[in-house]
Amino acid sequence: MKKAFSLFEVIFTTVIASIITISSIYYLKDIVSLNKSNLENEIKNINIINTKMFFERNNENLLSKTSFSNNSLYYENSLLMENVNDFSITQNEKYYEIKLNLQNQNINWIISK
């Protein structure tokens, strides 16, 4: 009788440990995929901020130095940003107005001269 009870305890403990291990693995998988998604979003946001800072720093003759083709934004024929759906720039006496459309995101910037 005592051996049968010990065998039951071992089987029960193994089942519980397996359930906990499987649950932990699924939880970690969800955390990793969420972190990967957050990282990709933050990299996109950093690229957007860097582009704005670049425009603010290099604000002379933006209209003539900036071009858009093949869903990419160029500054003096050097790649500045990819995956741009639409781009427009208008010049005023005191500022440039830049409009970007990036994958479900519309961005409007005012860059002073």
GUVODREN-903245 format. One record per atom (N, C-alpha, C): atom name; residue in one letter; residue number from 1; x, y, z. Coordinates in Angstrom, 3 decimals, decimal comma. Each point is the difference from the previous one (the first is absolute). Example, Ala and Ser with C-alpha at 12.3 -4.5 7.8 and 13.67 -1.06 7.14 Angstrom:
residues 2
[N a 1 [13,190 -5,690 7,800]]
[CA a 1 [-0,890 1,190 0,000]]
[C a 1 [0,900 1,200 0,000]]
[N s 2 [-0,350 1,050 -0,720]]
[CA s 2 [0,820 1,190 0,060]]
[C s 2 [-0,770 1,090 0,730]]
//
This chain:
residues 113
[N m 1 [0,820 -1,193 0,000]]
[CA m 1 [-0,820 1,193 0,000]]
[C m 1 [0,865 1,258 0,000]]
[N k 2 [1,085 -0,014 0,724]]
[CA k 2 [0,857 1,174 0,100]]
[C k 2 [0,694 0,309 -1,324]]
[N k 3 [0,434 -1,045 -0,757]]
[CA k 3 [0,651 0,214 -1,280]]
[C k 3 [-0,972 0,581 -1,018]]
[N a 4 [-1,219 -0,446 -0,014]]
[CA a 4 [-1,000 0,505 -0,929]]
[C a 4 [-0,290 1,474 0,270]]
[N f 5 [-0,034 0,389 1,214]]
[CA f 5 [-0,243 1,399 0,343]]
[C f 5 [1,183 0,865 -0,434]]
[N s 6 [1,215 -0,461 0,163]]
[CA s 6 [1,189 0,744 -0,430]]
[C s 6 [0,025 0,148 -1,507]]
[N l 7 [-0,378 -1,032 -0,731]]
[CA l 7 [-0,050 0,084 -1,458]]
[C l 7 [-1,037 1,038 -0,429]]
[N f 8 [-1,133 0,028 0,646]]
[CA f 8 [-1,020 1,007 -0,296]]
[C f 8 [0,541 1,406 0,252]]
[N e 9 [0,727 0,192 1,112]]
[CA e 9 [0,582 1,313 0,297]]
[C e 9 [0,994 0,419 -1,075]]
[N v 10 [0,826 -0,900 -0,478]]
[CA v 10 [0,983 0,315 -1,040]]
[C v 10 [-0,695 0,380 -1,300]]
[N i 11 [-1,019 -0,745 -0,386]]
[CA i 11 [-0,740 0,307 -1,229]]
[C i 11 [-0,704 1,342 0,131]]
[N f 12 [-0,633 0,238 1,127]]
[CA f 12 [-0,698 1,270 0,232]]
[C f 12 [0,985 1,171 -0,030]]
[N t 13 [1,135 -0,142 0,635]]
[CA t 13 [1,015 1,062 0,022]]
[C t 13 [0,541 0,257 -1,407]]
[N t 14 [0,209 -1,057 -0,774]]
[CA t 14 [0,485 0,153 -1,370]]
[C t 14 [-1,012 0,735 -0,868]]
[N v 15 [-1,262 -0,317 0,155]]
[CA v 15 [-1,051 0,679 -0,778]]
[C v 15 [-0,062 1,483 0,370]]
[N i 16 [0,034 0,305 1,271]]
[CA i 16 [-0,040 1,403 0,450]]
[C i 16 [1,229 0,752 -0,510]]
[N a 17 [1,181 -0,596 0,114]]
[CA a 17 [1,224 0,644 -0,472]]
[C a 17 [-0,049 0,224 -1,508]]
[N s 18 [-0,548 -0,939 -0,740]]
[CA s 18 [-0,128 0,147 -1,456]]
[C s 18 [-0,944 1,144 -0,354]]
[N i 19 [-1,109 0,093 0,697]]
[CA i 19 [-0,958 1,086 -0,251]]
[C i 19 [0,642 1,353 0,282]]
[N i 20 [0,717 0,102 1,090]]
[CA i 20 [0,667 1,260 0,348]]
[C i 20 [1,063 0,352 -1,039]]
[N t 21 [0,777 -0,985 -0,427]]
[CA t 21 [1,047 0,245 -0,984]]
[C t 21 [-0,585 0,444 -1,336]]
[N i 22 [-1,036 -0,681 -0,469]]
[CA i 22 [-0,634 0,369 -1,273]]
[C i 22 [-0,610 1,392 0,081]]
[N s 23 [-0,653 0,316 1,100]]
[CA s 23 [-0,585 1,337 0,173]]
[C s 23 [1,086 1,064 0,000]]
[N s 24 [1,102 -0,259 0,656]]
[CA s 24 [1,110 0,947 0,042]]
[C s 24 [0,590 0,231 -1,378]]
[N i 25 [0,124 -1,055 -0,778]]
[CA i 25 [0,553 0,133 -1,354]]
[C i 25 [-0,919 0,855 -0,871]]
[N y 26 [-1,309 -0,225 0,068]]
[CA y 26 [-0,934 0,823 -0,774]]
[C y 26 [0,022 1,455 0,465]]
[N y 27 [0,110 0,224 1,278]]
[CA y 27 [0,064 1,360 0,530]]
[C y 27 [1,267 0,701 -0,496]]
[N l 28 [1,127 -0,682 0,043]]
[CA l 28 [1,250 0,587 -0,478]]
[C l 28 [-0,055 0,281 -1,501]]
[N k 29 [-0,648 -0,887 -0,755]]
[CA k 29 [-0,152 0,220 -1,438]]
[C k 29 [-0,800 1,273 -0,265]]
[N d 30 [-1,067 0,216 0,754]]
[CA d 30 [-0,804 1,215 -0,149]]
[C d 30 [0,803 1,242 0,370]]
[N i 31 [0,791 -0,080 1,045]]
[CA i 31 [0,826 1,138 0,413]]
[C i 31 [1,021 0,341 -1,076]]
[N v 32 [0,635 -1,006 -0,565]]
[CA v 32 [1,008 0,234 -1,036]]
[C v 32 [-0,633 0,632 -1,231]]
[N s 33 [-1,152 -0,485 -0,431]]
[CA s 33 [-0,640 0,580 -1,189]]
[C s 33 [-0,472 1,430 0,278]]
[N l 34 [-0,499 0,275 1,186]]
[CA l 34 [-0,404 1,360 0,356]]
[C l 34 [1,207 0,932 0,028]]
[N n 35 [1,099 -0,445 0,579]]
[CA n 35 [1,211 0,817 0,047]]
[C n 35 [0,551 0,260 -1,394]]
[N k 36 [-0,074 -0,994 -0,871]]
[CA k 36 [0,473 0,176 -1,375]]
[C k 36 [-0,844 1,046 -0,715]]
[N s 37 [-1,303 -0,068 0,178]]
[CA s 37 [-0,896 0,974 -0,612]]
[C s 37 [0,263 1,412 0,540]]
[N n 38 [0,166 0,116 1,305]]
[CA n 38 [0,297 1,303 0,605]]
[C n 38 [1,328 0,554 -0,499]]
[N l 39 [0,991 -0,856 -0,152]]
[CA l 39 [1,303 0,430 -0,497]]
[C l 39 [-0,109 0,536 -1,423]]
[N e 40 [-0,729 -0,695 -0,858]]
[CA e 40 [-0,182 0,463 -1,378]]
[C e 40 [-0,707 1,349 -0,043]]
[N n 41 [-1,011 0,189 0,832]]
[CA n 41 [-0,714 1,280 0,052]]
[C n 41 [0,908 1,121 0,490]]
[N e 42 [0,801 -0,274 0,990]]
[CA e 42 [0,895 1,030 0,526]]
[C e 42 [1,088 0,359 -1,003]]
[N i 43 [0,490 -0,973 -0,748]]
[CA i 43 [0,996 0,290 -1,040]]
[C i 43 [-0,615 0,894 -1,074]]
[N k 44 [-1,247 -0,271 -0,383]]
[CA k 44 [-0,686 0,858 -0,972]]
[C k 44 [-0,145 1,419 0,534]]
[N n 45 [-0,382 0,122 1,271]]
[CA n 45 [-0,154 1,330 0,596]]
[C n 45 [1,331 0,738 0,071]]
[N i 46 [1,058 -0,699 0,319]]
[CA i 46 [1,322 0,629 0,042]]
[C i 46 [0,406 0,469 -1,389]]
[N n 47 [-0,281 -0,795 -1,018]]
[CA n 47 [0,316 0,409 -1,373]]
[C n 47 [-0,771 1,248 -0,401]]
[N i 48 [-1,243 0,080 0,417]]
[CA i 48 [-0,809 1,185 -0,310]]
[C i 48 [0,570 1,232 0,699]]
[N i 49 [0,333 -0,139 1,252]]
[CA i 49 [0,563 1,129 0,759]]
[C i 49 [1,348 0,414 -0,588]]
[N n 50 [0,822 -0,976 -0,373]]
[CA n 50 [1,303 0,317 -0,595]]
[C n 50 [-0,147 0,732 -1,323]]
[N t 51 [-0,981 -0,386 -0,787]]
[CA t 51 [-0,232 0,679 -1,262]]
[C t 51 [-0,423 1,443 0,227]]
[N k 52 [-0,867 0,203 0,967]]
[CA k 52 [-0,419 1,376 0,307]]
[C k 52 [1,187 0,832 0,467]]
[N m 53 [0,821 -0,555 0,862]]
[CA m 53 [1,181 0,717 0,474]]
[C m 53 [0,962 0,295 -1,147]]
[N f 54 [0,126 -0,945 -0,919]]
[CA f 54 [0,861 0,217 -1,168]]
[C f 54 [-0,516 1,169 -0,827]]
[N f 55 [-1,298 0,046 -0,236]]
[CA f 55 [-0,586 1,105 -0,758]]
[C f 55 [0,191 1,331 0,723]]
[N e 56 [-0,150 -0,002 1,305]]
[CA e 56 [0,181 1,237 0,761]]
[C e 56 [1,446 0,478 -0,068]]
[N r 57 [0,915 -0,915 -0,014]]
[CA r 57 [1,417 0,348 -0,035]]
[C r 57 [0,440 0,427 -1,399]]
[N n 58 [-0,523 -0,644 -1,011]]
[CA n 58 [0,364 0,284 -1,393]]
[C n 58 [-1,161 0,684 -0,704]]
[N n 59 [-0,387 1,137 0,504]]
[CA n 59 [-1,216 0,642 -0,479]]
[C n 59 [0,215 0,982 -1,155]]
[N e 60 [1,173 0,067 -0,554]]
[CA e 60 [0,233 0,885 -1,143]]
[C e 60 [-0,276 -0,744 -1,301]]
[N n 61 [-0,811 0,600 -0,841]]
[CA n 61 [-0,336 -0,568 -1,312]]
[C n 61 [-0,584 -1,409 0,089]]
[N l 62 [-0,837 -0,221 0,969]]
[CA l 62 [-0,611 -1,323 0,153]]
[C l 62 [-0,799 -0,410 -1,227]]
[N l 63 [-0,657 0,946 -0,590]]
[CA l 63 [-0,862 -0,305 -1,137]]
[C l 63 [0,803 -0,557 -1,179]]
[N s 64 [1,149 0,555 -0,242]]
[CA s 64 [0,806 -0,464 -1,139]]
[C s 64 [0,871 -1,208 0,345]]
[N k 65 [0,352 -0,192 1,248]]
[CA k 65 [0,898 -1,090 0,387]]
[C k 65 [-0,734 -1,294 0,355]]
[N t 66 [-1,295 0,093 0,224]]
[CA t 66 [-0,771 -1,164 0,424]]
[C t 66 [-0,791 -0,548 -1,186]]
[N s 67 [0,022 -1,320 -0,141]]
[CA s 67 [-0,770 -0,633 -1,081]]
[C s 67 [-0,673 -1,265 0,527]]
[N f 68 [-1,012 -0,418 -0,742]]
[CA f 68 [-0,789 -1,160 0,391]]
[C f 68 [-0,240 -0,871 -1,224]]
[N s 69 [0,400 -1,279 0,108]]
[CA s 69 [-0,272 -0,951 -1,082]]
[C s 69 [0,072 -1,423 0,544]]
[N n 70 [-0,803 -0,870 -0,600]]
[CA n 70 [-0,031 -1,424 0,381]]
[C n 70 [-0,224 -0,214 1,496]]
[N n 71 [-0,917 0,761 0,567]]
[CA n 71 [-0,327 -0,097 1,432]]
[C n 71 [1,200 0,249 0,907]]
[N s 72 [0,928 0,806 -0,473]]
[CA s 72 [1,173 0,358 0,803]]
[C s 72 [0,222 1,497 -0,082]]
[N l 73 [0,498 0,539 1,074]]
[CA l 73 [0,283 1,421 0,096]]
[C l 73 [1,512 0,195 -0,070]]
[N y 74 [0,422 0,915 -0,860]]
[CA y 74 [1,437 0,236 -0,213]]
[C y 74 [0,352 1,446 0,310]]
[N y 75 [1,199 0,172 0,491]]
[CA y 75 [0,553 1,341 0,196]]
[C y 75 [1,325 0,042 -0,733]]
[N e 76 [0,069 0,831 -1,020]]
[CA e 76 [1,178 0,090 -0,864]]
[C e 76 [0,428 -1,393 -0,488]]
[N n 77 [-0,948 -0,761 -0,494]]
[CA n 77 [0,210 -1,346 -0,557]]
[C n 77 [0,492 -1,033 1,010]]
[N s 78 [-0,085 0,291 1,272]]
[CA s 78 [0,314 -0,982 1,044]]
[C s 78 [-1,292 -0,402 0,693]]
[N l 79 [-0,146 -1,282 0,244]]
[CA l 79 [-1,232 -0,503 0,617]]
[C l 79 [-0,170 0,562 1,399]]
[N l 80 [-1,170 0,571 0,232]]
[CA l 80 [-0,306 0,577 1,301]]
[C l 80 [-1,013 -0,844 0,757]]
[N m 81 [-1,036 -0,487 -0,697]]
[CA m 81 [-1,035 -0,791 0,656]]
[C m 81 [-0,667 -0,907 -1,030]]
[N e 82 [-0,311 -1,221 0,434]]
[CA e 82 [-0,681 -0,966 -0,865]]
[C e 82 [-1,451 -0,171 0,447]]
[N n 83 [-0,772 -0,691 -0,826]]
[CA n 83 [-1,402 -0,322 0,283]]
[C n 83 [-0,856 1,252 0,202]]
[N v 84 [0,228 0,982 -0,832]]
[CA v 84 [-0,794 1,225 0,017]]
[C v 84 [-1,034 -0,112 -1,107]]
[N n 85 [-1,258 0,063 0,355]]
[CA n 85 [-1,067 -0,125 -0,997]]
[C n 85 [-0,210 1,281 -0,787]]
[N d 86 [0,125 1,125 0,673]]
[CA d 86 [-0,219 1,276 -0,663]]
[C d 86 [0,850 1,056 0,689]]
[N f 87 [0,466 0,966 -0,790]]
[CA f 87 [0,841 1,067 0,545]]
[C f 87 [-0,287 1,280 -0,757]]
[N s 88 [-0,118 1,087 0,740]]
[CA s 88 [-0,108 1,311 -0,635]]
[C s 88 [0,676 1,039 0,887]]
[N i 89 [0,552 0,986 -0,673]]
[CA i 89 [0,649 1,083 0,729]]
[C i 89 [-0,404 1,309 -0,673]]
[N t 90 [-0,412 0,959 0,821]]
[CA t 90 [-0,337 1,331 -0,502]]
[C t 90 [0,845 1,026 0,734]]
[N q 91 [0,346 1,019 -0,743]]
[CA q 91 [0,889 1,017 0,542]]
[C q 91 [-0,755 1,297 0,216]]
[N n 92 [0,263 0,619 1,123]]
[CA n 92 [-0,554 1,292 0,334]]
[C n 92 [1,191 0,930 0,255]]
[N e 93 [-0,269 1,249 0,284]]
[CA e 93 [1,104 0,934 0,262]]
[C e 93 [0,777 -0,370 1,263]]
[N k 94 [-0,703 -0,520 1,007]]
[CA k 94 [0,649 -0,249 1,288]]
[C k 94 [0,144 -1,474 0,349]]
[N y 95 [-0,665 -0,870 -0,727]]
[CA y 95 [0,041 -1,410 0,381]]
[C y 95 [-0,272 -0,913 -1,192]]
[N y 96 [0,293 -1,273 0,214]]
[CA y 96 [-0,376 -1,060 -0,920]]
[C y 96 [-1,080 -0,832 0,672]]
[N e 97 [-0,974 -0,395 -0,771]]
[CA e 97 [-1,011 -0,923 0,520]]
[C e 97 [0,212 -1,345 -0,688]]
[N i 98 [0,259 -1,019 0,816]]
[CA i 98 [0,294 -1,327 -0,520]]
[C i 98 [-1,115 -0,948 0,430]]
[N k 99 [-0,508 -0,744 -0,970]]
[CA k 99 [-1,051 -0,978 0,276]]
[C k 99 [0,489 -1,373 -0,442]]
[N l 100 [-0,079 -0,938 0,915]]
[CA l 100 [0,399 -1,381 -0,268]]
[C l 100 [-1,173 -0,927 0,281]]
[N n 101 [-0,104 -1,041 -0,790]]
[CA n 101 [-0,967 -1,053 0,264]]
[C n 101 [0,786 -1,301 0,100]]
[N l 102 [0,038 -0,560 1,201]]
[CA l 102 [0,746 -1,230 0,263]]
[C l 102 [-0,948 -1,050 0,533]]
[N q 103 [-0,235 -1,040 -0,712]]
[CA q 103 [-0,766 -1,157 0,474]]
[C q 103 [-0,988 0,328 1,122]]
[N n 104 [-1,115 0,544 -0,339]]
[CA n 104 [-1,083 0,327 0,946]]
[C n 104 [0,344 1,154 0,928]]
[N q 105 [0,939 0,810 -0,368]]
[CA q 105 [0,377 1,115 0,861]]
[C q 105 [0,254 1,233 -0,866]]
[N n 106 [-0,752 1,068 0,267]]
[CA n 106 [0,212 1,268 -0,692]]
[C n 106 [0,771 0,937 0,905]]
[N i 107 [1,035 0,586 -0,551]]
[CA i 107 [0,875 0,868 0,782]]
[C i 107 [0,076 1,355 -0,684]]
[N n 108 [-0,156 1,066 0,776]]
[CA n 108 [0,156 1,377 -0,495]]
[C n 108 [1,027 0,693 0,860]]
[N w 109 [1,003 0,564 -0,656]]
[CA w 109 [1,045 0,733 0,708]]
[C w 109 [0,083 1,420 -0,556]]
[N i 110 [0,312 0,917 0,888]]
[CA i 110 [0,329 1,366 -0,387]]
[C i 110 [1,465 0,197 0,372]]
[N i 111 [0,814 0,241 -1,002]]
[CA i 111 [1,443 0,179 0,204]]
[C i 111 [0,325 1,455 -0,312]]
[N s 112 [0,490 0,722 0,969]]
[CA s 112 [0,318 1,403 -0,223]]
[C s 112 [1,303 0,127 -0,788]]
[N k 113 [0,061 1,088 -0,732]]
[CA k 113 [1,211 0,244 -0,810]]
[C k 113 [1,091 0,624 0,825]]
//
